[in-house]
Amino acid sequence: MRYKPKSIAALHVALGGLPDKMRVEVDRGIRVSAKTVGELRKVTAWPENLVIITPQERRPESTVKVVGREELLSL
């Protein structure tokens, strides 16, 4: 699923029931240092131009991706 959270609260909703230990991949040039969903939940600011892509499987070995909206156009 693709989410375009415009706030920290919206980011938390998008991350919903994902395990804290699930890995996070961040595109180059994006200033998010989180490596896991648990760390992503702790961010204090969320730029509106970022998109998160969550896996359908909610297993710890799955990956959440953080991309810029302009990168999303090339997917």
PQR file of N, CA, C, O and H, with PARSE charges and radii, in Angstrom:
ATOM      1  N   MET A   1       0.838  -1.180   0.000 -0.4000 1.5000
ATOM      2  CA  MET A   1       0.000   0.000   0.000 -0.0000 2.0000
ATOM      3  C   MET A   1       0.883   1.244   0.000  0.5500 1.7000
ATOM      4  O   MET A   1       1.960   1.252   0.596 -0.5500 1.4000
ATOM      5  N   ARG A   2       0.427   2.269  -0.660 -0.4000 1.5000
ATOM      6  CA  ARG A   2       1.151   3.548  -0.686 -0.0000 2.0000
ATOM      7  C   ARG A   2       0.386   4.578   0.132  0.5500 1.7000
ATOM      8  O   ARG A   2      -0.826   4.745  -0.008 -0.5500 1.4000
ATOM      9  H   ARG A   2      -0.448   2.262  -1.144  0.4000 1.0000
ATOM     10  N   TYR A   3       1.128   5.256   0.983 -0.4000 1.5000
ATOM     11  CA  TYR A   3       0.545   6.293   1.835 -0.0000 2.0000
ATOM     12  C   TYR A   3       1.329   7.582   1.654  0.5500 1.7000
ATOM     13  O   TYR A   3       2.549   7.561   1.492 -0.5500 1.4000
ATOM     14  H   TYR A   3       2.112   5.121   1.096  0.4000 1.0000
ATOM     15  N   LYS A   4       0.627   8.694   1.683 -0.4000 1.5000
ATOM     16  CA  LYS A   4       1.248  10.015   1.594 -0.0000 2.0000
ATOM     17  C   LYS A   4       0.911  10.802   2.860  0.5500 1.7000
ATOM     18  O   LYS A   4       0.136  11.757   2.819 -0.5500 1.4000
ATOM     19  H   LYS A   4      -0.365   8.711   1.815  0.4000 1.0000
ATOM     20  N   PRO A   5       1.500  10.391   3.981 -0.5600 1.5000
ATOM     21  CA  PRO A   5       1.162  11.055   5.245  0.2800 2.0000
ATOM     22  C   PRO A   5       1.601  12.512   5.249  0.5500 1.7000
ATOM     23  O   PRO A   5       2.709  12.841   4.828 -0.5500 1.4000
ATOM     24  N   LYS A   6       0.719  13.377   5.729 -0.4000 1.5000
ATOM     25  CA  LYS A   6       1.026  14.810   5.775 -0.0000 2.0000
ATOM     26  C   LYS A   6       1.351  15.278   7.183  0.5500 1.7000
ATOM     27  O   LYS A   6       1.555  16.468   7.422 -0.5500 1.4000
ATOM     28  H   LYS A   6      -0.182  13.109   6.071  0.4000 1.0000
ATOM     29  N   SER A   7       1.398  14.324   8.119 -0.4000 1.5000
ATOM     30  CA  SER A   7       1.711  14.675   9.509 -0.0000 2.0000
ATOM     31  C   SER A   7       2.245  13.431  10.215  0.5500 1.7000
ATOM     32  O   SER A   7       2.167  12.318   9.694 -0.5500 1.4000
ATOM     33  H   SER A   7       1.232  13.358   7.925  0.4000 1.0000
ATOM     34  N   ILE A   8       2.784  13.645  11.402 -0.4000 1.5000
ATOM     35  CA  ILE A   8       3.260  12.532  12.216 -0.0000 2.0000
ATOM     36  C   ILE A   8       2.094  11.617  12.580  0.5500 1.7000
ATOM     37  O   ILE A   8       2.234  10.394  12.561 -0.5500 1.4000
ATOM     38  H   ILE A   8       2.847  14.549  11.825  0.4000 1.0000
ATOM     39  N   ALA A   9       0.951  12.201  12.907 -0.4000 1.5000
ATOM     40  CA  ALA A   9      -0.222  11.395  13.255 -0.0000 2.0000
ATOM     41  C   ALA A   9      -0.642  10.510  12.080  0.5500 1.7000
ATOM     42  O   ALA A   9      -0.982   9.343  12.275 -0.5500 1.4000
ATOM     43  H   ALA A   9       0.838  13.195  12.922  0.4000 1.0000
ATOM     44  N   ALA A  10      -0.621  11.051  10.880 -0.4000 1.5000
ATOM     45  CA  ALA A  10      -0.972  10.272   9.690 -0.0000 2.0000
ATOM     46  C   ALA A  10       0.069   9.185   9.423  0.5500 1.7000
ATOM     47  O   ALA A  10      -0.275   8.098   8.960 -0.5500 1.4000
ATOM     48  H   ALA A  10      -0.346  11.999  10.722  0.4000 1.0000
ATOM     49  N   LEU A  11       1.329   9.471   9.710 -0.4000 1.5000
ATOM     50  CA  LEU A  11       2.386   8.474   9.560 -0.0000 2.0000
ATOM     51  C   LEU A  11       2.127   7.303  10.510  0.5500 1.7000
ATOM     52  O   LEU A  11       2.275   6.145  10.119 -0.5500 1.4000
ATOM     53  H   LEU A  11       1.609  10.354  10.086  0.4000 1.0000
ATOM     54  N   HIS A  12       1.749   7.591  11.732 -0.4000 1.5000
ATOM     55  CA  HIS A  12       1.477   6.544  12.714 -0.0000 2.0000
ATOM     56  C   HIS A  12       0.298   5.677  12.280  0.5500 1.7000
ATOM     57  O   HIS A  12       0.307   4.464  12.489 -0.5500 1.4000
ATOM     58  H   HIS A  12       1.628   8.532  12.050  0.4000 1.0000
ATOM     59  N   VAL A  13      -0.703   6.291  11.682 -0.4000 1.5000
ATOM     60  CA  VAL A  13      -1.845   5.522  11.175 -0.0000 2.0000
ATOM     61  C   VAL A  13      -1.386   4.603  10.044  0.5500 1.7000
ATOM     62  O   VAL A  13      -1.773   3.435   9.997 -0.5500 1.4000
ATOM     63  H   VAL A  13      -0.710   7.277  11.511  0.4000 1.0000
ATOM     64  N   ALA A  14      -0.568   5.124   9.138 -0.4000 1.5000
ATOM     65  CA  ALA A  14      -0.084   4.333   8.005 -0.0000 2.0000
ATOM     66  C   ALA A  14       0.771   3.151   8.471  0.5500 1.7000
ATOM     67  O   ALA A  14       0.749   2.087   7.853 -0.5500 1.4000
ATOM     68  H   ALA A  14      -0.255   6.073   9.176  0.4000 1.0000
ATOM     69  N   LEU A  15       1.511   3.334   9.542 -0.4000 1.5000
ATOM     70  CA  LEU A  15       2.368   2.258  10.055 -0.0000 2.0000
ATOM     71  C   LEU A  15       1.577   1.235  10.863  0.5500 1.7000
ATOM     72  O   LEU A  15       2.052   0.131  11.130 -0.5500 1.4000
ATOM     73  H   LEU A  15       1.529   4.198  10.045  0.4000 1.0000
ATOM     74  N   GLY A  16       0.359   1.625  11.247 -0.4000 1.5000
ATOM     75  CA  GLY A  16      -0.586   0.752  11.919 -0.0000 2.0000
ATOM     76  C   GLY A  16      -0.012  -0.393  12.705  0.5500 1.7000
ATOM     77  O   GLY A  16       0.727  -0.176  13.665 -0.5500 1.4000
ATOM     78  H   GLY A  16      -0.026   2.522  11.030  0.4000 1.0000
ATOM     79  N   GLY A  17      -0.334  -1.612  12.320 -0.4000 1.5000
ATOM     80  CA  GLY A  17       0.073  -2.804  13.052 -0.0000 2.0000
ATOM     81  C   GLY A  17       1.380  -3.419  12.588  0.5500 1.7000
ATOM     82  O   GLY A  17       1.638  -4.591  12.863 -0.5500 1.4000
ATOM     83  H   GLY A  17      -0.934  -1.788  11.540  0.4000 1.0000
ATOM     84  N   LEU A  18       2.207  -2.661  11.894 -0.4000 1.5000
ATOM     85  CA  LEU A  18       3.481  -3.207  11.431 -0.0000 2.0000
ATOM     86  C   LEU A  18       4.414  -3.456  12.614  0.5500 1.7000
ATOM     87  O   LEU A  18       4.443  -2.665  13.556 -0.5500 1.4000
ATOM     88  H   LEU A  18       1.998  -1.709  11.671  0.4000 1.0000
ATOM     89  N   PRO A  19       5.174  -4.545  12.572 -0.5600 1.5000
ATOM     90  CA  PRO A  19       6.098  -4.847  13.677  0.2800 2.0000
ATOM     91  C   PRO A  19       7.214  -3.805  13.788  0.5500 1.7000
ATOM     92  O   PRO A  19       7.729  -3.332  12.775 -0.5500 1.4000
ATOM     93  N   ASP A  20       7.581  -3.454  15.013 -0.4000 1.5000
ATOM     94  CA  ASP A  20       8.646  -2.472  15.240 -0.0000 2.0000
ATOM     95  C   ASP A  20       9.965  -2.877  14.597  0.5500 1.7000
ATOM     96  O   ASP A  20      10.748  -2.017  14.194 -0.5500 1.4000
ATOM     97  H   ASP A  20       7.163  -3.838  15.836  0.4000 1.0000
ATOM     98  N   LYS A  21      10.217  -4.177  14.495 -0.4000 1.5000
ATOM     99  CA  LYS A  21      11.499  -4.648  13.970 -0.0000 2.0000
ATOM    100  C   LYS A  21      11.530  -4.739  12.445  0.5500 1.7000
ATOM    101  O   LYS A  21      12.562  -5.083  11.868 -0.5500 1.4000
ATOM    102  H   LYS A  21       9.581  -4.876  14.822  0.4000 1.0000
ATOM    103  N   MET A  22      10.403  -4.432  11.783 -0.4000 1.5000
ATOM    104  CA  MET A  22      10.380  -4.484  10.317 -0.0000 2.0000
ATOM    105  C   MET A  22      11.357  -3.456   9.758  0.5500 1.7000
ATOM    106  O   MET A  22      11.408  -2.315  10.219 -0.5500 1.4000
ATOM    107  H   MET A  22       9.564  -4.153  12.251  0.4000 1.0000
ATOM    108  N   ARG A  23      12.123  -3.870   8.770 -0.4000 1.5000
ATOM    109  CA  ARG A  23      13.158  -3.027   8.182 -0.0000 2.0000
ATOM    110  C   ARG A  23      12.550  -1.898   7.356  0.5500 1.7000
ATOM    111  O   ARG A  23      11.481  -2.049   6.764 -0.5500 1.4000
ATOM    112  H   ARG A  23      12.082  -4.797   8.396  0.4000 1.0000
ATOM    113  N   VAL A  24      13.253  -0.762   7.327 -0.4000 1.5000
ATOM    114  CA  VAL A  24      12.853   0.404   6.528 -0.0000 2.0000
ATOM    115  C   VAL A  24      13.975   0.713   5.545  0.5500 1.7000
ATOM    116  O   VAL A  24      15.139   0.815   5.932 -0.5500 1.4000
ATOM    117  H   VAL A  24      14.122  -0.640   7.808  0.4000 1.0000
ATOM    118  N   GLU A  25      13.619   0.861   4.270 -0.4000 1.5000
ATOM    119  CA  GLU A  25      14.565   1.287   3.241 -0.0000 2.0000
ATOM    120  C   GLU A  25      14.204   2.709   2.847  0.5500 1.7000
ATOM    121  O   GLU A  25      13.043   3.010   2.568 -0.5500 1.4000
ATOM    122  H   GLU A  25      12.674   0.778   3.956  0.4000 1.0000
ATOM    123  N   VAL A  26      15.207   3.585   2.824 -0.4000 1.5000
ATOM    124  CA  VAL A  26      14.984   4.996   2.498 -0.0000 2.0000
ATOM    125  C   VAL A  26      15.775   5.330   1.239  0.5500 1.7000
ATOM    126  O   VAL A  26      16.966   5.033   1.149 -0.5500 1.4000
ATOM    127  H   VAL A  26      16.150   3.340   3.050  0.4000 1.0000
ATOM    128  N   ASP A  27      15.101   5.957   0.259 -0.4000 1.5000
ATOM    129  CA  ASP A  27      15.792   6.365  -0.964 -0.0000 2.0000
ATOM    130  C   ASP A  27      16.903   7.353  -0.659  0.5500 1.7000
ATOM    131  O   ASP A  27      16.831   8.113   0.307 -0.5500 1.4000
ATOM    132  H   ASP A  27      14.133   6.198   0.332  0.4000 1.0000
ATOM    133  N   ARG A  28      17.922   7.331  -1.488 -0.4000 1.5000
ATOM    134  CA  ARG A  28      19.025   8.297  -1.344 -0.0000 2.0000
ATOM    135  C   ARG A  28      18.501   9.719  -1.429  0.5500 1.7000
ATOM    136  O   ARG A  28      17.555  10.015  -2.160 -0.5500 1.4000
ATOM    137  H   ARG A  28      17.980   6.714  -2.272  0.4000 1.0000
ATOM    138  N   GLY A  29      19.133  10.577  -0.671 -0.4000 1.5000
ATOM    139  CA  GLY A  29      18.761  11.983  -0.696 -0.0000 2.0000
ATOM    140  C   GLY A  29      17.615  12.347   0.233  0.5500 1.7000
ATOM    141  O   GLY A  29      17.287  13.524   0.380 -0.5500 1.4000
ATOM    142  H   GLY A  29      19.901  10.337  -0.078  0.4000 1.0000
ATOM    143  N   ILE A  30      17.007  11.359   0.857 -0.4000 1.5000
ATOM    144  CA  ILE A  30      15.912  11.615   1.791 -0.0000 2.0000
ATOM    145  C   ILE A  30      16.498  11.609   3.196  0.5500 1.7000
ATOM    146  O   ILE A  30      17.219  10.688   3.581 -0.5500 1.4000
ATOM    147  H   ILE A  30      17.273  10.403   0.738  0.4000 1.0000
ATOM    148  N   ARG A  31      16.180  12.642   3.946 -0.4000 1.5000
ATOM    149  CA  ARG A  31      16.793  12.829   5.264 -0.0000 2.0000
ATOM    150  C   ARG A  31      15.967  12.173   6.366  0.5500 1.7000
ATOM    151  O   ARG A  31      15.485  12.832   7.288 -0.5500 1.4000
ATOM    152  H   ARG A  31      15.594  13.390   3.633  0.4000 1.0000
ATOM    153  N   VAL A  32      15.820  10.863   6.244 -0.4000 1.5000
ATOM    154  CA  VAL A  32      15.187  10.049   7.278 -0.0000 2.0000
ATOM    155  C   VAL A  32      16.195   8.963   7.616  0.5500 1.7000
ATOM    156  O   VAL A  32      16.622   8.215   6.737 -0.5500 1.4000
ATOM    157  H   VAL A  32      16.211  10.327   5.496  0.4000 1.0000
ATOM    158  N   SER A  33      16.576   8.873   8.875 -0.4000 1.5000
ATOM    159  CA  SER A  33      17.629   7.935   9.259 -0.0000 2.0000
ATOM    160  C   SER A  33      17.101   6.637   9.860  0.5500 1.7000
ATOM    161  O   SER A  33      17.891   5.787  10.270 -0.5500 1.4000
ATOM    162  H   SER A  33      16.229   9.481   9.589  0.4000 1.0000
ATOM    163  N   ALA A  34      15.780   6.468   9.922 -0.4000 1.5000
ATOM    164  CA  ALA A  34      15.195   5.271  10.531 -0.0000 2.0000
ATOM    165  C   ALA A  34      15.564   4.027   9.744  0.5500 1.7000
ATOM    166  O   ALA A  34      15.516   4.025   8.514 -0.5500 1.4000
ATOM    167  H   ALA A  34      15.138   7.158   9.589  0.4000 1.0000
ATOM    168  N   LYS A  35      15.931   2.975  10.451 -0.4000 1.5000
ATOM    169  CA  LYS A  35      16.266   1.683   9.842 -0.0000 2.0000
ATOM    170  C   LYS A  35      15.189   0.634  10.110  0.5500 1.7000
ATOM    171  O   LYS A  35      15.152  -0.411   9.462 -0.5500 1.4000
ATOM    172  H   LYS A  35      15.970   2.977  11.450  0.4000 1.0000
ATOM    173  N   THR A  36      14.303   0.930  11.086 -0.4000 1.5000
ATOM    174  CA  THR A  36      13.209   0.012  11.417 -0.0000 2.0000
ATOM    175  C   THR A  36      11.918   0.811  11.580  0.5500 1.7000
ATOM    176  O   THR A  36      11.944   2.032  11.732 -0.5500 1.4000
ATOM    177  H   THR A  36      14.333   1.780  11.613  0.4000 1.0000
ATOM    178  N   VAL A  37      10.796   0.107  11.547 -0.4000 1.5000
ATOM    179  CA  VAL A  37       9.501   0.766  11.749 -0.0000 2.0000
ATOM    180  C   VAL A  37       9.450   1.404  13.134  0.5500 1.7000
ATOM    181  O   VAL A  37       8.895   2.491  13.296 -0.5500 1.4000
ATOM    182  H   VAL A  37      10.775  -0.885  11.424  0.4000 1.0000
ATOM    183  N   GLY A  38      10.024   0.735  14.134 -0.4000 1.5000
ATOM    184  CA  GLY A  38      10.052   1.308  15.488 -0.0000 2.0000
ATOM    185  C   GLY A  38      10.757   2.653  15.510  0.5500 1.7000
ATOM    186  O   GLY A  38      10.296   3.586  16.167 -0.5500 1.4000
ATOM    187  H   GLY A  38      10.475  -0.148  14.003  0.4000 1.0000
ATOM    188  N   GLU A  39      11.875   2.760  14.795 -0.4000 1.5000
ATOM    189  CA  GLU A  39      12.595   4.042  14.708 -0.0000 2.0000
ATOM    190  C   GLU A  39      11.791   5.059  13.905  0.5500 1.7000
ATOM    191  O   GLU A  39      11.797   6.248  14.223 -0.5500 1.4000
ATOM    192  H   GLU A  39      12.250   2.002  14.261  0.4000 1.0000
ATOM    193  N   LEU A  40      11.102   4.595  12.871 -0.4000 1.5000
ATOM    194  CA  LEU A  40      10.295   5.510  12.053 -0.0000 2.0000
ATOM    195  C   LEU A  40       9.153   6.105  12.868  0.5500 1.7000
ATOM    196  O   LEU A  40       8.767   7.255  12.658 -0.5500 1.4000
ATOM    197  H   LEU A  40      11.097   3.629  12.613  0.4000 1.0000
ATOM    198  N   ARG A  41       8.621   5.329  13.787 -0.4000 1.5000
ATOM    199  CA  ARG A  41       7.548   5.829  14.659 -0.0000 2.0000
ATOM    200  C   ARG A  41       8.041   6.937  15.591  0.5500 1.7000
ATOM    201  O   ARG A  41       7.238   7.722  16.095 -0.5500 1.4000
ATOM    202  H   ARG A  41       8.934   4.395  13.958  0.4000 1.0000
ATOM    203  N   LYS A  42       9.344   7.004  15.820 -0.4000 1.5000
ATOM    204  CA  LYS A  42       9.907   7.996  16.739 -0.0000 2.0000
ATOM    205  C   LYS A  42      10.317   9.307  16.072  0.5500 1.7000
ATOM    206  O   LYS A  42      10.764  10.226  16.759 -0.5500 1.4000
ATOM    207  H   LYS A  42       9.996   6.366  15.410  0.4000 1.0000
ATOM    208  N   VAL A  43      10.172   9.416  14.736 -0.4000 1.5000
ATOM    209  CA  VAL A  43      10.581  10.670  14.089 -0.0000 2.0000
ATOM    210  C   VAL A  43       9.701  11.807  14.594  0.5500 1.7000
ATOM    211  O   VAL A  43       8.532  11.605  14.920 -0.5500 1.4000
ATOM    212  H   VAL A  43       9.809   8.669  14.178  0.4000 1.0000
ATOM    213  N   THR A  44      10.275  12.997  14.653 -0.4000 1.5000
ATOM    214  CA  THR A  44       9.551  14.147  15.213 -0.0000 2.0000
ATOM    215  C   THR A  44       9.038  15.105  14.142  0.5500 1.7000
ATOM    216  O   THR A  44       8.275  16.024  14.443 -0.5500 1.4000
ATOM    217  H   THR A  44      11.226  13.161  14.389  0.4000 1.0000
ATOM    218  N   ALA A  45       9.454  14.894  12.900 -0.4000 1.5000
ATOM    219  CA  ALA A  45       8.968  15.729  11.793 -0.0000 2.0000
ATOM    220  C   ALA A  45       8.833  14.836  10.564  0.5500 1.7000
ATOM    221  O   ALA A  45       9.628  13.917  10.367 -0.5500 1.4000
ATOM    222  H   ALA A  45      10.073  14.148  12.656  0.4000 1.0000
ATOM    223  N   TRP A  46       7.826  15.111   9.742 -0.4000 1.5000
ATOM    224  CA  TRP A  46       7.602  14.330   8.535 -0.0000 2.0000
ATOM    225  C   TRP A  46       7.292  15.281   7.375  0.5500 1.7000
ATOM    226  O   TRP A  46       6.249  15.934   7.377 -0.5500 1.4000
ATOM    227  H   TRP A  46       7.181  15.858   9.902  0.4000 1.0000
ATOM    228  N   PRO A  47       8.185  15.364   6.389 -0.5600 1.5000
ATOM    229  CA  PRO A  47       7.939  16.229   5.225  0.2800 2.0000
ATOM    230  C   PRO A  47       6.754  15.712   4.402  0.5500 1.7000
ATOM    231  O   PRO A  47       6.602  14.504   4.219 -0.5500 1.4000
ATOM    232  N   GLU A  48       5.934  16.611   3.920 -0.4000 1.5000
ATOM    233  CA  GLU A  48       4.750  16.233   3.152 -0.0000 2.0000
ATOM    234  C   GLU A  48       5.078  15.602   1.808  0.5500 1.7000
ATOM    235  O   GLU A  48       4.215  14.967   1.201 -0.5500 1.4000
ATOM    236  H   GLU A  48       6.058  17.592   4.069  0.4000 1.0000
ATOM    237  N   ASN A  49       6.301  15.761   1.335 -0.4000 1.5000
ATOM    238  CA  ASN A  49       6.636  15.249   0.004 -0.0000 2.0000
ATOM    239  C   ASN A  49       7.138  13.803   0.028  0.5500 1.7000
ATOM    240  O   ASN A  49       7.638  13.315  -0.985 -0.5500 1.4000
ATOM    241  H   ASN A  49       7.002  16.276   1.828  0.4000 1.0000
ATOM    242  N   LEU A  50       7.013  13.113   1.162 -0.4000 1.5000
ATOM    243  CA  LEU A  50       7.465  11.731   1.257 -0.0000 2.0000
ATOM    244  C   LEU A  50       6.295  10.766   1.227  0.5500 1.7000
ATOM    245  O   LEU A  50       5.198  11.067   1.697 -0.5500 1.4000
ATOM    246  H   LEU A  50       6.606  13.510   1.985  0.4000 1.0000
ATOM    247  N   VAL A  51       6.560   9.599   0.659 -0.4000 1.5000
ATOM    248  CA  VAL A  51       5.568   8.533   0.550 -0.0000 2.0000
ATOM    249  C   VAL A  51       6.141   7.298   1.219  0.5500 1.7000
ATOM    250  O   VAL A  51       7.335   7.021   1.101 -0.5500 1.4000
ATOM    251  H   VAL A  51       7.451   9.354   0.277  0.4000 1.0000
ATOM    252  N   ILE A  52       5.300   6.558   1.918 -0.4000 1.5000
ATOM    253  CA  ILE A  52       5.758   5.273   2.440 -0.0000 2.0000
ATOM    254  C   ILE A  52       4.985   4.175   1.715  0.5500 1.7000
ATOM    255  O   ILE A  52       3.792   4.296   1.439 -0.5500 1.4000
ATOM    256  H   ILE A  52       4.331   6.783   2.014  0.4000 1.0000
ATOM    257  N   ILE A  53       5.702   3.118   1.422 -0.4000 1.5000
ATOM    258  CA  ILE A  53       5.118   1.956   0.761 -0.0000 2.0000
ATOM    259  C   ILE A  53       5.237   0.800   1.739  0.5500 1.7000
ATOM    260  O   ILE A  53       6.340   0.388   2.100 -0.5500 1.4000
ATOM    261  H   ILE A  53       6.672   3.020   1.646  0.4000 1.0000
ATOM    262  N   THR A  54       4.090   0.281   2.165 -0.4000 1.5000
ATOM    263  CA  THR A  54       4.087  -0.799   3.149 -0.0000 2.0000
ATOM    264  C   THR A  54       3.768  -2.119   2.458  0.5500 1.7000
ATOM    265  O   THR A  54       3.005  -2.149   1.492 -0.5500 1.4000
ATOM    266  H   THR A  54       3.194   0.615   1.872  0.4000 1.0000
ATOM    267  N   PRO A  55       4.350  -3.210   2.950 -0.5600 1.5000
ATOM    268  CA  PRO A  55       4.074  -4.518   2.351  0.2800 2.0000
ATOM    269  C   PRO A  55       2.701  -5.029   2.769  0.5500 1.7000
ATOM    270  O   PRO A  55       2.170  -4.634   3.807 -0.5500 1.4000
ATOM    271  N   GLN A  56       2.137  -5.902   1.958 -0.4000 1.5000
ATOM    272  CA  GLN A  56       0.855  -6.500   2.342 -0.0000 2.0000
ATOM    273  C   GLN A  56       1.050  -7.509   3.462  0.5500 1.7000
ATOM    274  O   GLN A  56       0.180  -7.680   4.317 -0.5500 1.4000
ATOM    275  H   GLN A  56       2.568  -6.223   1.115  0.4000 1.0000
ATOM    276  N   GLU A  57       2.207  -8.179   3.450 -0.4000 1.5000
ATOM    277  CA  GLU A  57       2.509  -9.137   4.514 -0.0000 2.0000
ATOM    278  C   GLU A  57       3.052  -8.363   5.711  0.5500 1.7000
ATOM    279  O   GLU A  57       3.937  -7.523   5.552 -0.5500 1.4000
ATOM    280  H   GLU A  57       2.913  -8.040   2.756  0.4000 1.0000
ATOM    281  N   ARG A  58       2.554  -8.624   6.855 -0.4000 1.5000
ATOM    282  CA  ARG A  58       2.998  -7.915   8.052 -0.0000 2.0000
ATOM    283  C   ARG A  58       3.969  -8.773   8.846  0.5500 1.7000
ATOM    284  O   ARG A  58       3.809  -8.977  10.049 -0.5500 1.4000
ATOM    285  H   ARG A  58       1.835  -9.307   6.984  0.4000 1.0000
ATOM    286  N   ARG A  59       4.987  -9.274   8.139 -0.4000 1.5000
ATOM    287  CA  ARG A  59       6.011 -10.095   8.786 -0.0000 2.0000
ATOM    288  C   ARG A  59       7.249  -9.243   9.034  0.5500 1.7000
ATOM    289  O   ARG A  59       7.527  -8.317   8.273 -0.5500 1.4000
ATOM    290  H   ARG A  59       5.117  -9.108   7.161  0.4000 1.0000
ATOM    291  N   PRO A  60       7.993  -9.548  10.093 -0.5600 1.5000
ATOM    292  CA  PRO A  60       9.200  -8.769  10.393  0.2800 2.0000
ATOM    293  C   PRO A  60      10.229  -8.769   9.265  0.5500 1.7000
ATOM    294  O   PRO A  60      11.003  -7.818   9.154 -0.5500 1.4000
ATOM    295  N   GLU A  61      10.262  -9.802   8.426 -0.4000 1.5000
ATOM    296  CA  GLU A  61      11.244  -9.841   7.343 -0.0000 2.0000
ATOM    297  C   GLU A  61      10.828  -9.010   6.122  0.5500 1.7000
ATOM    298  O   GLU A  61      11.616  -8.854   5.190 -0.5500 1.4000
ATOM    299  H   GLU A  61       9.633 -10.574   8.516  0.4000 1.0000
ATOM    300  N   SER A  62       9.614  -8.483   6.118 -0.4000 1.5000
ATOM    301  CA  SER A  62       9.175  -7.593   5.036 -0.0000 2.0000
ATOM    302  C   SER A  62       9.816  -6.224   5.205  0.5500 1.7000
ATOM    303  O   SER A  62      10.470  -5.961   6.214 -0.5500 1.4000
ATOM    304  H   SER A  62       8.973  -8.610   6.875  0.4000 1.0000
ATOM    305  N   THR A  63       9.630  -5.346   4.213 -0.4000 1.5000
ATOM    306  CA  THR A  63      10.290  -4.033   4.233 -0.0000 2.0000
ATOM    307  C   THR A  63       9.311  -2.917   3.925  0.5500 1.7000
ATOM    308  O   THR A  63       8.446  -3.054   3.059 -0.5500 1.4000
ATOM    309  H   THR A  63       9.099  -5.560   3.393  0.4000 1.0000
ATOM    310  N   VAL A  64       9.453  -1.805   4.646 -0.4000 1.5000
ATOM    311  CA  VAL A  64       8.737  -0.567   4.366 -0.0000 2.0000
ATOM    312  C   VAL A  64       9.695   0.323   3.579  0.5500 1.7000
ATOM    313  O   VAL A  64      10.875   0.417   3.919 -0.5500 1.4000
ATOM    314  H   VAL A  64      10.155  -1.694   5.349  0.4000 1.0000
ATOM    315  N   LYS A  65       9.198   0.972   2.535 -0.4000 1.5000
ATOM    316  CA  LYS A  65      10.053   1.864   1.747 -0.0000 2.0000
ATOM    317  C   LYS A  65       9.594   3.297   1.924  0.5500 1.7000
ATOM    318  O   LYS A  65       8.398   3.580   1.987 -0.5500 1.4000
ATOM    319  H   LYS A  65       8.240   0.896   2.259  0.4000 1.0000
ATOM    320  N   VAL A  66      10.570   4.202   2.002 -0.4000 1.5000
ATOM    321  CA  VAL A  66      10.303   5.640   2.063 -0.0000 2.0000
ATOM    322  C   VAL A  66      10.874   6.241   0.786  0.5500 1.7000
ATOM    323  O   VAL A  66      12.071   6.136   0.520 -0.5500 1.4000
ATOM    324  H   VAL A  66      11.542   3.972   1.951  0.4000 1.0000
ATOM    325  N   VAL A  67      10.011   6.870   0.005 -0.4000 1.5000
ATOM    326  CA  VAL A  67      10.435   7.475  -1.267 -0.0000 2.0000
ATOM    327  C   VAL A  67       9.882   8.888  -1.360  0.5500 1.7000
ATOM    328  O   VAL A  67       8.920   9.239  -0.677 -0.5500 1.4000
ATOM    329  H   VAL A  67       9.039   6.956   0.221  0.4000 1.0000
ATOM    330  N   GLY A  68      10.508   9.697  -2.221 -0.4000 1.5000
ATOM    331  CA  GLY A  68       9.979  11.015  -2.496 -0.0000 2.0000
ATOM    332  C   GLY A  68       8.845  10.909  -3.501  0.5500 1.7000
ATOM    333  O   GLY A  68       8.811   9.955  -4.278 -0.5500 1.4000
ATOM    334  H   GLY A  68      11.289   9.411  -2.775  0.4000 1.0000
ATOM    335  N   ARG A  69       7.934  11.838  -3.512 -0.4000 1.5000
ATOM    336  CA  ARG A  69       6.801  11.780  -4.441 -0.0000 2.0000
ATOM    337  C   ARG A  69       7.256  11.772  -5.887  0.5500 1.7000
ATOM    338  O   ARG A  69       6.643  11.119  -6.732 -0.5500 1.4000
ATOM    339  H   ARG A  69       7.962  12.613  -2.881  0.4000 1.0000
ATOM    340  N   GLU A  70       8.342  12.503  -6.180 -0.4000 1.5000
ATOM    341  CA  GLU A  70       8.844  12.515  -7.556 -0.0000 2.0000
ATOM    342  C   GLU A  70       9.407  11.142  -7.941  0.5500 1.7000
ATOM    343  O   GLU A  70       9.336  10.751  -9.106 -0.5500 1.4000
ATOM    344  H   GLU A  70       8.840  13.033  -5.494  0.4000 1.0000
ATOM    345  N   GLU A  71       9.966  10.408  -6.968 -0.4000 1.5000
ATOM    346  CA  GLU A  71      10.461   9.054  -7.226 -0.0000 2.0000
ATOM    347  C   GLU A  71       9.307   8.100  -7.467  0.5500 1.7000
ATOM    348  O   GLU A  71       9.442   7.134  -8.218 -0.5500 1.4000
ATOM    349  H   GLU A  71      10.023  10.725  -6.022  0.4000 1.0000
ATOM    350  N   LEU A  72       8.171   8.366  -6.832 -0.4000 1.5000
ATOM    351  CA  LEU A  72       7.008   7.517  -6.959 -0.0000 2.0000
ATOM    352  C   LEU A  72       6.531   7.484  -8.408  0.5500 1.7000
ATOM    353  O   LEU A  72       6.003   6.466  -8.856 -0.5500 1.4000
ATOM    354  H   LEU A  72       8.062   9.150  -6.222  0.4000 1.0000
ATOM    355  N   LEU A  73       6.706   8.559  -9.135 -0.4000 1.5000
ATOM    356  CA  LEU A  73       6.267   8.622 -10.521 -0.0000 2.0000
ATOM    357  C   LEU A  73       7.029   7.642 -11.396  0.5500 1.7000
ATOM    358  O   LEU A  73       6.517   7.203 -12.426 -0.5500 1.4000
ATOM    359  H   LEU A  73       7.135   9.386  -8.771  0.4000 1.0000
ATOM    360  N   SER A  74       8.244   7.295 -10.998 -0.4000 1.5000
ATOM    361  CA  SER A  74       9.056   6.386 -11.799 -0.0000 2.0000
ATOM    362  C   SER A  74       8.840   4.920 -11.433  0.5500 1.7000
ATOM    363  O   SER A  74       9.401   4.037 -12.082 -0.5500 1.4000
ATOM    364  H   SER A  74       8.659   7.652 -10.161  0.4000 1.0000
ATOM    365  N   LEU A  75       8.029   4.642 -10.394 -0.4000 1.5000
ATOM    366  CA  LEU A  75       7.794   3.253 -10.000 -0.0000 2.0000
ATOM    367  C   LEU A  75       6.782   2.604 -10.906  0.5500 1.7000
ATOM    368  O   LEU A  75       6.456   1.430 -10.727 -0.5500 1.4000
ATOM    369  H   LEU A  75       7.574   5.359  -9.866  0.4000 1.0000
TER
END
